[in-house]
Amino acid sequence: MPAPTLDLLRRYAVARTLFKPTTLPRAIERLGFVQADPIRAPARAQDLTLRHRVDGYRAGDLERRYPRLRIEEDYFVNYGFLPRETQSLMHPRTPRTPWNAQRRAQAADVLDYVRTHGVVHPRDVDAHFAHGKVKNWFGGSSNATTQLLDAMHYRGLLRVAGREGGVRLFAARAVSEAAVDRDQALDALVDVFVRKYAPLPAATLGQLVSHLGGYGAPQWRDQRAAVLKRARARLATAVIDGITWYWPGDENPASKRHAPDDAVRLLAPFDPIVWDRRRFEMLWDWAYRFEAYTPAAKRVRGYYALPLLWHDRVIGWGNLALREGALVSELGYVAGKAPRDAGFRSALDAELQRIEAFLAVG
């Protein structure tokens, strides 16, 4: 393999994750994890991510098909969808803060109720138990039953069985009695995010291991240093401009199969190509920021700007909206203007047509 360069790693980063569109189960298996976000602009992040990788994908397909797939909603390095086999590696999950006796009793009562009723809506659980209100993370008031259901889901007592109007429906989770080898489980979980986000700068690899130990598998948080050491030993690596990069040991960034195509793509803010803002700035030499929670007057690129990829370059961004049943796009470019290339214009038009089909416009 020739000595890696940032140009080579950039092409590799793009081509390896934009694999040939396949079925929804195979795409989730290959990605390993799909981050979720509730904002719809013009579709949720999970749908925007999957549309590039699933043949014929339409907005909402993941939610519609979820009950029939061997996948779970759960916490990993953040919240999203992952194969059931991967989820099982993180359980039984032991949070840092234990429940007191009253909370344990409430959870036991709720679990009995869920087992009796099968699949439950939080509204019905709250109507039965009337736990009242509690202070939430933002200083406001939240439904105590909703918080308890969320905590039971995090601990692995409940699973998300589906959604109704965007609201999670819960069922009792089948608990496996099989013993989990701690080190094998942690190494396998690290490999999931390495395969999703490679090539990774060393700082991001360390950040993800930290998130896994603090969020996905907090019962093993004291193993983070050992996990990171083992990962560094087994992954392929190179130092470029003083930065150490890592990727799966069985992949060759210089392979011809990692050549990018000619398509234009508008990417979700949490797409594997975009997610690591540190890596993004190193590979494309400009800073992308997710500004949905930034005050409008301080936004630079828009409420839900989607990075605009052409070949292996992220050359701008787009804000999309549905207005009166039509797709409206507002595009911006790092260079200040669109490329003067007929091939780009044609590829951009094709991408906007794909988005219209994805959103079922017309």
C-alpha positions as a Markdown table, in Angstrom:
| # | Residue | x | y | z |
|---|---|---|---|---|
| 1 | Met | 0.0 | 0.0 | 0.0 |
| 2 | Pro | 1.4 | 3.5 | -0.9 |
| 3 | Ala | 2.0 | 5.8 | 2.0 |
| 4 | Pro | -1.4 | 7.1 | 3.1 |
| 5 | Thr | -2.2 | 10.8 | 2.5 |
| 6 | Leu | -5.1 | 12.9 | 3.4 |
| 7 | Asp | -6.3 | 12.8 | -0.2 |
| 8 | Leu | -6.3 | 9.0 | 0.0 |
| 9 | Leu | -8.0 | 8.9 | 3.4 |
| 10 | Arg | -10.7 | 11.3 | 2.1 |
| 11 | Arg | -11.5 | 9.1 | -0.9 |
| 12 | Tyr | -11.5 | 6.1 | 1.4 |
| 13 | Ala | -13.8 | 7.7 | 4.0 |
| 14 | Val | -16.4 | 8.6 | 1.3 |
| 15 | Ala | -16.3 | 5.4 | -0.8 |
| 16 | Arg | -16.3 | 2.8 | 1.9 |
| 17 | Thr | -19.5 | 4.0 | 3.5 |
| 18 | Leu | -21.4 | 4.8 | 0.3 |
| 19 | Phe | -21.7 | 1.2 | -0.6 |
| 20 | Lys | -24.0 | 0.0 | -3.4 |
| 21 | Pro | -27.6 | 0.4 | -2.2 |
| 22 | Thr | -29.0 | -2.8 | -0.7 |
| 23 | Thr | -31.9 | -4.0 | 1.5 |
| 24 | Leu | -32.8 | -2.3 | 4.7 |
| 25 | Pro | -31.6 | -5.1 | 7.0 |
| 26 | Arg | -28.3 | -5.5 | 5.1 |
| 27 | Ala | -27.7 | -1.7 | 5.2 |
| 28 | Ile | -28.2 | -1.6 | 9.0 |
| 29 | Glu | -26.0 | -4.6 | 9.4 |
| 30 | Arg | -23.3 | -3.1 | 7.3 |
| 31 | Leu | -23.5 | 0.3 | 9.0 |
| 32 | Gly | -23.6 | -1.3 | 12.4 |
| 33 | Phe | -25.6 | 1.6 | 13.9 |
| 34 | Val | -27.8 | 4.3 | 12.6 |
| 35 | Gln | -28.0 | 7.5 | 14.7 |
| 36 | Ala | -31.6 | 8.8 | 15.3 |
| 37 | Asp | -32.8 | 12.4 | 15.6 |
| 38 | Pro | -36.4 | 13.6 | 15.9 |
| 39 | Ile | -36.1 | 16.7 | 13.8 |
| 40 | Arg | -37.7 | 16.4 | 10.4 |
| 41 | Ala | -36.2 | 18.8 | 7.9 |
| 42 | Pro | -37.4 | 17.6 | 5.5 |
| 43 | Ala | -37.0 | 14.1 | 7.0 |
| 44 | Arg | -35.4 | 12.6 | 10.1 |
| 45 | Ala | -31.7 | 12.0 | 10.1 |
| 46 | Gln | -32.0 | 8.2 | 10.2 |
| 47 | Asp | -34.1 | 8.3 | 7.0 |
| 48 | Leu | -31.7 | 10.8 | 5.3 |
| 49 | Thr | -28.8 | 8.4 | 6.2 |
| 50 | Leu | -30.5 | 5.3 | 4.9 |
| 51 | Arg | -31.8 | 6.7 | 1.7 |
| 52 | His | -28.3 | 6.6 | 0.2 |
| 53 | Arg | -27.7 | 3.0 | 1.2 |
| 54 | Val | -31.1 | 1.3 | 0.8 |
| 55 | Asp | -32.5 | 0.6 | -2.7 |
| 56 | Gly | -35.8 | 2.4 | -3.2 |
| 57 | Tyr | -35.9 | 3.8 | 0.4 |
| 58 | Arg | -38.7 | 6.1 | 1.3 |
| 59 | Ala | -39.0 | 8.5 | 4.3 |
| 60 | Gly | -40.4 | 6.6 | 7.2 |
| 61 | Asp | -39.6 | 3.1 | 6.0 |
| 62 | Leu | -37.4 | 2.4 | 9.0 |
| 63 | Glu | -40.3 | 3.2 | 11.4 |
| 64 | Arg | -42.8 | 1.3 | 9.4 |
| 65 | Arg | -40.8 | -1.8 | 9.1 |
| 66 | Tyr | -39.1 | -1.7 | 12.5 |
| 67 | Pro | -41.5 | -4.2 | 14.3 |
| 68 | Arg | -40.6 | -6.9 | 11.7 |
| 69 | Leu | -36.8 | -6.4 | 11.7 |
| 70 | Arg | -34.2 | -7.9 | 14.0 |
| 71 | Ile | -33.1 | -4.5 | 15.1 |
| 72 | Glu | -33.5 | -2.4 | 18.3 |
| 73 | Glu | -33.7 | 1.2 | 19.3 |
| 74 | Asp | -31.1 | 1.7 | 22.1 |
| 75 | Tyr | -28.2 | 3.7 | 23.4 |
| 76 | Phe | -24.8 | 3.1 | 21.9 |
| 77 | Val | -22.3 | 5.9 | 21.7 |
| 78 | Asn | -25.5 | 7.9 | 21.1 |
| 79 | Tyr | -29.2 | 6.9 | 20.5 |
| 80 | Gly | -30.3 | 5.1 | 17.4 |
| 81 | Phe | -31.0 | 1.7 | 15.7 |
| 82 | Leu | -28.7 | -1.3 | 15.7 |
| 83 | Pro | -28.8 | -5.1 | 15.1 |
| 84 | Arg | -30.3 | -7.0 | 18.0 |
| 85 | Glu | -27.1 | -9.1 | 18.3 |
| 86 | Thr | -25.0 | -5.9 | 18.8 |
| 87 | Gln | -27.4 | -4.6 | 21.4 |
| 88 | Ser | -27.2 | -7.8 | 23.4 |
| 89 | Leu | -23.4 | -7.1 | 23.9 |
| 90 | Met | -24.2 | -4.1 | 26.1 |
| 91 | His | -26.6 | -5.8 | 28.4 |
| 92 | Pro | -27.3 | -6.3 | 31.3 |
| 93 | Arg | -26.5 | -2.6 | 31.5 |
| 94 | Thr | -25.8 | -1.1 | 34.9 |
| 95 | Pro | -26.1 | 2.7 | 35.1 |
| 96 | Arg | -23.9 | 4.7 | 37.3 |
| 97 | Thr | -26.8 | 5.9 | 39.5 |
| 98 | Pro | -28.6 | 3.1 | 41.3 |
| 99 | Trp | -32.3 | 3.2 | 42.0 |
| 100 | Asn | -33.6 | 3.6 | 45.5 |
| 101 | Ala | -36.1 | 1.1 | 47.0 |
| 102 | Gln | -39.1 | 3.2 | 45.9 |
| 103 | Arg | -37.9 | 3.4 | 42.3 |
| 104 | Arg | -37.2 | -0.3 | 42.2 |
| 105 | Ala | -40.7 | -1.1 | 43.4 |
| 106 | Gln | -42.2 | 1.3 | 40.9 |
| 107 | Ala | -40.2 | -0.3 | 38.1 |
| 108 | Ala | -41.3 | -3.8 | 39.2 |
| 109 | Asp | -44.9 | -2.8 | 39.2 |
| 110 | Val | -44.6 | -1.2 | 35.7 |
| 111 | Leu | -42.8 | -4.3 | 34.4 |
| 112 | Asp | -45.6 | -6.6 | 35.6 |
| 113 | Tyr | -48.1 | -4.3 | 33.9 |
| 114 | Val | -46.2 | -4.4 | 30.6 |
| 115 | Arg | -45.8 | -8.1 | 30.7 |
| 116 | Thr | -49.6 | -8.4 | 31.3 |
| 117 | His | -50.6 | -6.1 | 28.5 |
| 118 | Gly | -47.8 | -6.9 | 25.9 |
| 119 | Val | -47.1 | -3.7 | 24.0 |
| 120 | Val | -48.0 | -0.5 | 25.9 |
| 121 | His | -48.3 | 3.2 | 25.1 |
| 122 | Pro | -46.7 | 5.5 | 27.8 |
| 123 | Arg | -50.1 | 7.3 | 28.0 |
| 124 | Asp | -51.8 | 4.2 | 29.2 |
| 125 | Val | -49.1 | 3.3 | 31.7 |
| 126 | Asp | -49.3 | 6.8 | 33.1 |
| 127 | Ala | -53.1 | 6.7 | 33.3 |
| 128 | His | -52.8 | 3.4 | 35.3 |
| 129 | Phe | -50.0 | 4.5 | 37.8 |
| 130 | Ala | -50.3 | 8.3 | 37.9 |
| 131 | His | -46.7 | 8.8 | 39.0 |
| 132 | Gly | -47.1 | 12.6 | 38.6 |
| 133 | Lys | -44.5 | 15.1 | 37.4 |
| 134 | Val | -40.7 | 15.4 | 38.0 |
| 135 | Lys | -38.0 | 17.9 | 37.2 |
| 136 | Asn | -36.3 | 17.2 | 33.9 |
| 137 | Trp | -32.7 | 17.8 | 32.7 |
| 138 | Phe | -33.7 | 21.2 | 31.2 |
| 139 | Gly | -35.2 | 22.5 | 34.5 |
| 140 | Gly | -38.8 | 22.0 | 33.3 |
| 141 | Ser | -41.4 | 19.5 | 34.2 |
| 142 | Ser | -41.7 | 16.0 | 32.7 |
| 143 | Asn | -44.0 | 13.1 | 33.1 |
| 144 | Ala | -42.6 | 10.8 | 35.8 |
| 145 | Thr | -43.9 | 7.7 | 34.1 |
| 146 | Thr | -42.2 | 8.6 | 30.8 |
| 147 | Gln | -38.9 | 9.1 | 32.7 |
| 148 | Leu | -39.3 | 5.7 | 34.4 |
| 149 | Leu | -40.1 | 3.9 | 31.1 |
| 150 | Asp | -37.0 | 5.5 | 29.6 |
| 151 | Ala | -34.8 | 4.4 | 32.5 |
| 152 | Met | -36.2 | 0.9 | 32.3 |
| 153 | His | -35.5 | 0.8 | 28.6 |
| 154 | Tyr | -31.9 | 2.0 | 29.2 |
| 155 | Arg | -31.4 | -0.8 | 31.8 |
| 156 | Gly | -32.7 | -3.4 | 29.4 |
| 157 | Leu | -35.9 | -4.2 | 31.2 |
| 158 | Leu | -38.0 | -2.9 | 28.3 |
| 159 | Arg | -37.5 | -2.7 | 24.5 |
| 160 | Val | -39.0 | -0.4 | 22.0 |
| 161 | Ala | -41.7 | -2.4 | 20.1 |
| 162 | Gly | -42.6 | 0.3 | 17.6 |
| 163 | Arg | -43.9 | 3.8 | 17.4 |
| 164 | Glu | -47.3 | 5.4 | 17.2 |
| 165 | Gly | -47.3 | 8.9 | 15.9 |
| 166 | Gly | -43.6 | 9.1 | 16.7 |
| 167 | Val | -44.2 | 8.0 | 20.3 |
| 168 | Arg | -42.3 | 4.9 | 21.5 |
| 169 | Leu | -44.3 | 1.8 | 22.4 |
| 170 | Phe | -42.7 | -0.5 | 24.9 |
| 171 | Ala | -42.7 | -4.2 | 25.5 |
| 172 | Ala | -40.8 | -6.4 | 28.1 |
| 173 | Arg | -37.4 | -7.3 | 26.8 |
| 174 | Ala | -36.5 | -11.0 | 26.8 |
| 175 | Val | -33.4 | -11.3 | 29.0 |
| 176 | Ser | -30.7 | -13.8 | 27.8 |
| 177 | Glu | -29.2 | -16.0 | 30.4 |
| 178 | Ala | -26.0 | -16.5 | 28.3 |
| 179 | Ala | -22.9 | -15.2 | 29.9 |
| 180 | Val | -21.2 | -12.4 | 28.0 |
| 181 | Asp | -17.4 | -12.3 | 27.8 |
| 182 | Arg | -16.6 | -8.7 | 28.8 |
| 183 | Asp | -13.4 | -8.2 | 26.7 |
| 184 | Gln | -14.9 | -9.8 | 23.6 |
| 185 | Ala | -18.1 | -7.8 | 23.9 |
| 186 | Leu | -16.2 | -4.5 | 24.3 |
| 187 | Asp | -13.8 | -5.3 | 21.4 |
| 188 | Ala | -16.8 | -6.2 | 19.2 |
| 189 | Leu | -18.6 | -3.0 | 20.1 |
| 190 | Val | -15.5 | -0.9 | 19.4 |
| 191 | Asp | -15.2 | -2.6 | 16.0 |
| 192 | Val | -18.8 | -1.5 | 15.2 |
| 193 | Phe | -18.1 | 2.2 | 15.4 |
| 194 | Val | -14.6 | 1.8 | 13.9 |
| 195 | Arg | -16.2 | 0.2 | 10.8 |
| 196 | Lys | -18.8 | 2.8 | 10.7 |
| 197 | Tyr | -16.7 | 5.9 | 11.1 |
| 198 | Ala | -13.2 | 4.9 | 9.8 |
| 199 | Pro | -10.8 | 6.3 | 9.1 |
| 200 | Leu | -10.7 | 7.8 | 12.6 |
| 201 | Pro | -8.2 | 10.3 | 14.0 |
| 202 | Ala | -6.8 | 9.1 | 17.3 |
| 203 | Ala | -8.7 | 11.7 | 19.3 |
| 204 | Thr | -12.0 | 10.5 | 17.9 |
| 205 | Leu | -11.2 | 6.8 | 18.6 |
| 206 | Gly | -10.5 | 7.8 | 22.2 |
| 207 | Gln | -13.7 | 9.8 | 22.4 |
| 208 | Leu | -15.8 | 7.0 | 21.1 |
| 209 | Val | -14.3 | 4.5 | 23.5 |
| 210 | Ser | -15.1 | 6.9 | 26.3 |
| 211 | His | -18.7 | 7.4 | 25.1 |
| 212 | Leu | -19.1 | 3.6 | 25.0 |
| 213 | Gly | -17.9 | 3.2 | 28.6 |
| 214 | Gly | -19.9 | 6.1 | 29.9 |
| 215 | Tyr | -23.1 | 5.6 | 27.9 |
| 216 | Gly | -23.5 | 2.3 | 26.0 |
| 217 | Ala | -21.9 | 0.0 | 28.6 |
| 218 | Pro | -21.3 | 2.0 | 31.8 |
| 219 | Gln | -20.9 | -1.2 | 33.8 |
| 220 | Trp | -17.5 | -1.6 | 32.1 |
| 221 | Arg | -16.3 | 2.1 | 32.2 |
| 222 | Asp | -13.2 | 1.1 | 34.2 |
| 223 | Gln | -12.1 | -0.9 | 31.2 |
| 224 | Arg | -11.8 | 2.0 | 28.8 |
| 225 | Ala | -8.0 | 2.3 | 28.9 |
| 226 | Ala | -7.6 | -1.4 | 28.3 |
| 227 | Val | -10.1 | -1.4 | 25.5 |
| 228 | Leu | -8.4 | 1.5 | 23.8 |
| 229 | Lys | -5.0 | -0.2 | 24.1 |
| 230 | Arg | -6.3 | -3.4 | 22.5 |
| 231 | Ala | -8.0 | -1.4 | 19.7 |
| 232 | Arg | -4.8 | 0.5 | 18.9 |
| 233 | Ala | -2.9 | -2.8 | 18.7 |
| 234 | Arg | -5.2 | -4.5 | 16.2 |
| 235 | Leu | -6.3 | -1.7 | 13.9 |
| 236 | Ala | -4.4 | -0.5 | 10.9 |
| 237 | Thr | -2.8 | 2.9 | 11.4 |
| 238 | Ala | -0.8 | 5.7 | 9.9 |
| 239 | Val | 0.6 | 9.1 | 11.0 |
| 240 | Ile | -0.2 | 12.0 | 8.6 |
| 241 | Asp | 0.9 | 15.5 | 9.4 |
| 242 | Gly | 1.4 | 14.5 | 13.0 |
| 243 | Ile | -2.1 | 13.0 | 13.4 |
| 244 | Thr | -2.5 | 9.2 | 14.0 |
| 245 | Trp | -5.3 | 7.6 | 12.0 |
| 246 | Tyr | -7.0 | 4.2 | 12.5 |
| 247 | Trp | -9.1 | 1.9 | 10.3 |
| 248 | Pro | -10.0 | -1.8 | 10.2 |
| 249 | Gly | -7.0 | -4.0 | 9.8 |
| 250 | Asp | -8.6 | -6.0 | 6.9 |
| 251 | Glu | -9.2 | -2.9 | 4.8 |
| 252 | Asn | -6.8 | -1.2 | 2.3 |
| 253 | Pro | -7.5 | 2.6 | 1.8 |
| 254 | Ala | -5.6 | 2.5 | -1.5 |
| 255 | Ser | -7.9 | -0.2 | -3.0 |
| 256 | Lys | -9.5 | 0.7 | -6.3 |
| 257 | Arg | -12.9 | -0.2 | -4.9 |
| 258 | His | -12.7 | 2.9 | -2.8 |
| 259 | Ala | -12.8 | 5.2 | -5.8 |
| 260 | Pro | -15.7 | 7.7 | -5.4 |
| 261 | Asp | -18.4 | 8.0 | -8.0 |
| 262 | Asp | -19.7 | 11.1 | -9.9 |
| 263 | Ala | -23.0 | 11.5 | -7.9 |
| 264 | Val | -24.0 | 14.5 | -5.9 |
| 265 | Arg | -25.4 | 13.7 | -2.5 |
| 266 | Leu | -27.0 | 15.8 | 0.3 |
| 267 | Leu | -25.9 | 14.2 | 3.6 |
| 268 | Ala | -27.6 | 14.1 | 6.9 |
| 269 | Pro | -25.9 | 16.0 | 9.8 |
| 270 | Phe | -25.2 | 12.6 | 11.4 |
| 271 | Asp | -24.2 | 10.7 | 8.3 |
| 272 | Pro | -21.0 | 8.6 | 8.9 |
| 273 | Ile | -19.2 | 10.9 | 6.4 |
| 274 | Val | -20.2 | 14.0 | 8.4 |
| 275 | Trp | -20.6 | 12.9 | 12.1 |
| 276 | Asp | -17.0 | 13.4 | 13.2 |
| 277 | Arg | -16.6 | 17.2 | 13.0 |
| 278 | Arg | -12.9 | 17.0 | 13.8 |
| 279 | Arg | -12.3 | 14.6 | 10.9 |
| 280 | Phe | -14.6 | 16.6 | 8.6 |
| 281 | Glu | -12.5 | 19.7 | 9.1 |
| 282 | Met | -9.2 | 17.9 | 8.5 |
| 283 | Leu | -10.4 | 16.1 | 5.3 |
| 284 | Trp | -12.3 | 19.0 | 3.8 |
| 285 | Asp | -10.6 | 22.1 | 5.2 |
| 286 | Trp | -13.7 | 23.8 | 6.4 |
| 287 | Ala | -15.9 | 23.6 | 9.5 |
| 288 | Tyr | -19.4 | 22.2 | 9.4 |
| 289 | Arg | -21.7 | 22.9 | 12.4 |
| 290 | Phe | -25.2 | 21.6 | 13.1 |
| 291 | Glu | -27.1 | 24.8 | 13.8 |
| 292 | Ala | -30.7 | 23.6 | 14.6 |
| 293 | Tyr | -30.2 | 24.6 | 18.2 |
| 294 | Thr | -28.3 | 27.8 | 17.4 |
| 295 | Pro | -30.3 | 31.1 | 17.7 |
| 296 | Ala | -31.5 | 32.0 | 14.2 |
| 297 | Ala | -29.5 | 35.3 | 14.2 |
| 298 | Lys | -26.3 | 33.4 | 14.7 |
| 299 | Arg | -26.7 | 30.7 | 12.1 |
| 300 | Val | -24.1 | 30.6 | 9.3 |
| 301 | Arg | -25.6 | 28.0 | 7.0 |
| 302 | Gly | -29.1 | 27.3 | 8.2 |
| 303 | Tyr | -31.3 | 25.5 | 10.6 |
| 304 | Tyr | -30.7 | 22.0 | 9.2 |
| 305 | Ala | -28.0 | 22.4 | 6.6 |
| 306 | Leu | -27.1 | 19.2 | 4.8 |
| 307 | Pro | -23.5 | 18.9 | 3.6 |
| 308 | Leu | -23.3 | 18.7 | -0.2 |
| 309 | Leu | -20.9 | 16.0 | -1.5 |
| 310 | Trp | -19.7 | 15.7 | -5.0 |
| 311 | His | -17.1 | 13.1 | -5.9 |
| 312 | Asp | -15.0 | 12.9 | -2.7 |
| 313 | Arg | -15.4 | 16.7 | -1.9 |
| 314 | Val | -17.9 | 18.3 | 0.4 |
| 315 | Ile | -18.2 | 21.5 | -1.5 |
| 316 | Gly | -21.2 | 23.2 | 0.2 |
| 317 | Trp | -24.5 | 22.6 | 1.9 |
| 318 | Gly | -28.3 | 22.7 | 1.2 |
| 319 | Asn | -31.4 | 23.6 | 3.2 |
| 320 | Leu | -34.4 | 21.6 | 2.0 |
| 321 | Ala | -38.1 | 22.2 | 2.8 |
| 322 | Leu | -41.5 | 21.1 | 1.6 |
| 323 | Arg | -43.7 | 24.1 | 0.8 |
| 324 | Glu | -47.2 | 23.5 | -0.6 |
| 325 | Gly | -46.3 | 20.0 | -1.6 |
| 326 | Ala | -43.1 | 21.0 | -3.5 |
| 327 | Leu | -39.5 | 20.5 | -2.6 |
| 328 | Val | -37.6 | 23.8 | -2.2 |
| 329 | Ser | -33.8 | 23.9 | -2.0 |
| 330 | Glu | -31.5 | 26.6 | -0.9 |
| 331 | Leu | -27.8 | 25.8 | -1.6 |
| 332 | Gly | -24.6 | 27.4 | -0.5 |
| 333 | Tyr | -21.0 | 26.8 | -1.5 |
| 334 | Val | -17.7 | 26.9 | 0.3 |
| 335 | Ala | -16.2 | 28.6 | -2.8 |
| 336 | Gly | -19.0 | 31.1 | -2.9 |
| 337 | Lys | -20.6 | 29.8 | -6.0 |
| 338 | Ala | -21.5 | 26.5 | -7.7 |
| 339 | Pro | -19.0 | 24.6 | -9.8 |
| 340 | Arg | -19.1 | 25.7 | -13.5 |
| 341 | Asp | -19.5 | 22.1 | -14.6 |
| 342 | Ala | -22.3 | 20.7 | -16.6 |
| 343 | Gly | -21.7 | 17.3 | -15.0 |
| 344 | Phe | -22.3 | 18.8 | -11.5 |
| 345 | Arg | -25.5 | 20.5 | -12.6 |
| 346 | Ser | -26.8 | 17.3 | -14.0 |
| 347 | Ala | -25.8 | 15.3 | -10.9 |
| 348 | Leu | -27.4 | 17.9 | -8.6 |
| 349 | Asp | -30.7 | 17.7 | -10.5 |
| 350 | Ala | -30.6 | 13.9 | -10.2 |
| 351 | Glu | -30.1 | 14.2 | -6.5 |
| 352 | Leu | -33.0 | 16.6 | -6.0 |
| 353 | Gln | -35.2 | 14.2 | -8.0 |
| 354 | Arg | -34.1 | 11.3 | -5.8 |
| 355 | Ile | -35.0 | 13.4 | -2.8 |
| 356 | Glu | -38.5 | 14.1 | -4.2 |
| 357 | Ala | -39.0 | 10.4 | -4.7 |
| 358 | Phe | -37.8 | 9.7 | -1.2 |
| 359 | Leu | -40.3 | 12.2 | 0.2 |
| 360 | Ala | -43.0 | 11.0 | -2.2 |
| 361 | Val | -43.4 | 14.5 | -3.6 |
| 362 | Gly | -46.0 | 14.9 | -6.4 |
